Amino acid sequence: MRAAMPRPSRPLQALLSAALAGGALVVAGCPSTDERACDAVCDCTGCSEARYLECLDEAEVSRKAAVEASCVGALDELLVCLEEEIECKDDVFTFDGCEDQEARLGECGISVFRTACDLANDRLTECGQGAPLGTDPASCIGQIACNARCIAATSCAGLNGFDIEENARFGECTNLCFFQMP
């Protein structure tokens, strides 16, 4: 039979309790997938504090949109993939290998870390039309962003005029953008 272990003294008990509580606080303070993704992007691009906060805001907007669209799982899958696949070259981040996750989230109409113009340029390039929209996020607003969303949501057959019905929907979409306030 083993002898009973002596109880720690009161000061030691208090210290152990504080350490356990502190450990719980550290665990509670772990960064979210959104924060880790923004950390990775900003570590690469050298974000200012303001840009880092914008990144977190964008991630929060994407998360809210994902909740509304019942696509939180797709968002989390993409963020985990980004964390694993992000590569930094010449202060530009890429995340090859996350195309499937990005496409699943895109089916919900949500994009993270990419503007509507980026997605439209991808679609236009895929369709053999080049990438005429700028890559500066500040310029992808208003009517331009609206048109970019129309482009990204249209198939190559629709953009190239091979699918007449889809091409007509694309035309209607861009016309609605034209009437948007600048």
C-alpha positions as CSV (number, residue, x, y, z in Angstrom):
1,M,0.0,0.0,0.0
2,R,1.3,3.4,-1.0
3,A,1.6,6.2,1.5
4,A,-0.7,9.1,1.0
5,M,0.8,12.0,-0.7
6,P,1.0,15.1,1.5
7,R,-1.3,17.9,0.5
8,P,0.4,21.0,-0.9
9,S,0.6,24.0,1.3
10,R,-2.0,26.7,0.9
11,P,0.4,29.1,-1.0
12,L,1.4,26.2,-3.3
13,Q,-2.3,25.4,-3.8
14,A,-3.0,29.0,-4.7
15,L,0.0,29.0,-7.1
16,L,-1.2,25.8,-8.8
17,S,-4.7,27.2,-9.1
18,A,-3.4,30.4,-10.6
19,A,-1.3,28.4,-13.1
20,L,-4.3,26.3,-14.1
21,A,-6.4,29.4,-14.5
22,G,-3.7,31.0,-16.5
23,G,-3.4,28.0,-18.7
24,A,-7.1,28.1,-19.4
25,L,-6.8,31.8,-20.3
26,V,-4.0,31.0,-22.7
27,V,-6.1,28.3,-24.3
28,A,-9.1,30.7,-24.5
29,G,-6.8,33.3,-26.1
30,C,-5.7,31.0,-29.0
31,P,-6.1,32.7,-32.4
32,S,-9.0,31.7,-34.5
33,T,-8.6,30.3,-38.0
34,D,-9.5,33.8,-39.3
35,E,-6.8,35.4,-37.2
36,R,-4.2,32.7,-38.2
37,A,-5.0,33.2,-41.9
38,C,-4.7,37.0,-41.6
39,D,-1.4,36.5,-39.7
40,A,-0.1,34.3,-42.5
41,V,-1.1,36.8,-45.2
42,C,0.3,39.8,-43.3
43,D,3.5,38.0,-42.4
44,C,4.0,37.6,-46.1
45,T,2.9,41.0,-47.4
46,G,4.1,43.1,-44.5
47,C,0.7,44.5,-43.6
48,S,0.4,47.6,-41.5
49,E,-1.7,47.3,-38.3
50,A,-4.6,49.0,-40.2
51,R,-4.4,46.4,-43.0
52,Y,-4.3,43.6,-40.6
53,L,-7.4,44.9,-38.9
54,E,-9.1,45.2,-42.3
55,C,-8.2,41.6,-43.0
56,L,-9.8,40.6,-39.8
57,D,-12.9,42.7,-40.7
58,E,-13.0,41.0,-44.1
59,A,-12.8,37.6,-42.5
60,E,-15.6,38.5,-40.1
61,V,-17.8,39.7,-43.0
62,S,-17.0,36.4,-44.8
63,R,-17.8,34.4,-41.7
64,K,-21.2,36.2,-41.3
65,A,-22.0,35.6,-44.9
66,A,-21.0,31.9,-44.5
67,V,-23.3,31.6,-41.5
68,E,-26.2,33.2,-43.4
69,A,-25.5,30.9,-46.4
70,S,-25.1,27.8,-44.1
71,C,-21.5,27.5,-45.5
72,V,-19.4,27.8,-42.3
73,G,-17.9,24.3,-42.9
74,A,-16.7,25.4,-46.4
75,L,-15.2,28.6,-45.0
76,D,-13.4,26.7,-42.2
77,E,-12.1,24.1,-44.7
78,L,-10.7,26.9,-46.9
79,L,-9.1,28.7,-44.0
80,V,-7.4,25.5,-42.7
81,C,-6.2,24.8,-46.2
82,L,-4.8,28.3,-46.6
83,E,-3.0,28.0,-43.3
84,E,-1.4,24.8,-44.6
85,E,-0.8,25.8,-48.2
86,I,0.1,29.5,-48.1
87,E,3.3,30.3,-49.8
88,C,5.0,33.7,-49.8
89,K,7.2,34.8,-52.7
90,D,8.3,38.4,-53.2
91,D,5.8,39.7,-50.7
92,V,2.9,38.0,-52.6
93,F,0.9,35.2,-51.1
94,T,-0.5,32.3,-53.1
95,F,-2.3,29.2,-51.9
96,D,-2.2,26.6,-54.6
97,G,-3.8,23.4,-53.5
98,C,-7.0,25.0,-52.0
99,E,-8.9,25.3,-55.3
100,D,-11.5,22.8,-54.3
101,Q,-12.2,24.5,-50.9
102,E,-12.3,27.9,-52.6
103,A,-14.7,26.6,-55.2
104,R,-17.0,25.1,-52.5
105,L,-17.1,28.4,-50.7
106,G,-17.5,30.2,-54.1
107,E,-20.7,28.2,-54.7
108,C,-22.0,30.0,-51.6
109,G,-21.1,33.3,-53.2
110,I,-18.4,34.0,-50.7
111,S,-14.7,34.8,-51.2
112,V,-12.0,35.3,-48.7
113,F,-8.8,37.4,-49.4
114,R,-9.8,37.8,-53.0
115,T,-11.9,40.5,-54.5
116,A,-14.7,40.1,-57.0
117,C,-12.3,41.5,-59.5
118,D,-9.7,38.8,-58.7
119,L,-12.4,36.1,-59.2
120,A,-13.6,37.8,-62.5
121,N,-10.0,37.9,-63.8
122,D,-9.7,34.2,-63.0
123,R,-12.9,33.5,-64.9
124,L,-11.9,35.7,-67.9
125,T,-8.5,34.1,-68.1
126,E,-10.0,30.6,-67.9
127,C,-12.3,31.6,-70.8
128,G,-9.4,32.9,-72.9
129,Q,-10.2,36.6,-72.5
130,G,-7.3,37.8,-70.4
131,A,-7.6,39.7,-67.1
132,P,-8.7,43.2,-67.8
133,L,-9.8,44.1,-64.3
134,G,-7.3,45.7,-61.9
135,T,-5.9,43.9,-58.9
136,D,-6.0,46.8,-56.5
137,P,-8.7,46.0,-54.0
138,A,-9.4,49.7,-53.6
139,S,-10.5,49.9,-57.2
140,C,-12.8,46.9,-57.1
141,I,-15.8,48.7,-55.7
142,G,-19.3,49.8,-56.8
143,Q,-20.1,49.2,-60.4
144,I,-16.8,47.6,-61.1
145,A,-17.2,45.1,-58.3
146,C,-20.8,44.5,-59.4
147,N,-19.7,43.7,-63.0
148,A,-16.9,41.5,-61.7
149,R,-19.5,39.5,-59.7
150,C,-21.5,39.0,-62.8
151,I,-18.4,37.8,-64.7
152,A,-17.4,35.4,-62.0
153,A,-20.9,33.9,-61.8
154,T,-21.1,33.3,-65.6
155,S,-19.7,30.2,-67.4
156,C,-17.2,30.6,-70.2
157,A,-20.0,29.5,-72.6
158,G,-22.1,32.4,-71.3
159,L,-19.3,34.9,-71.5
160,N,-18.2,33.8,-75.0
161,G,-21.8,33.8,-76.3
162,F,-22.1,30.1,-76.9
163,D,-24.9,29.7,-74.3
164,I,-27.4,32.3,-75.4
165,E,-29.6,32.1,-72.3
166,E,-26.7,32.5,-69.9
167,N,-25.2,35.3,-72.0
168,A,-28.6,37.1,-71.7
169,R,-28.5,36.6,-67.9
170,F,-25.0,38.0,-67.9
171,G,-26.2,41.0,-69.9
172,E,-29.1,41.6,-67.5
173,C,-26.7,41.3,-64.5
174,T,-24.3,43.9,-66.0
175,N,-27.1,46.2,-66.9
176,L,-28.3,46.2,-63.3
177,C,-24.7,47.2,-62.3
178,F,-24.8,50.1,-64.7
179,F,-27.8,51.6,-62.9
180,Q,-26.0,51.2,-59.5
181,M,-24.9,54.4,-57.9
182,P,-21.2,55.0,-58.2
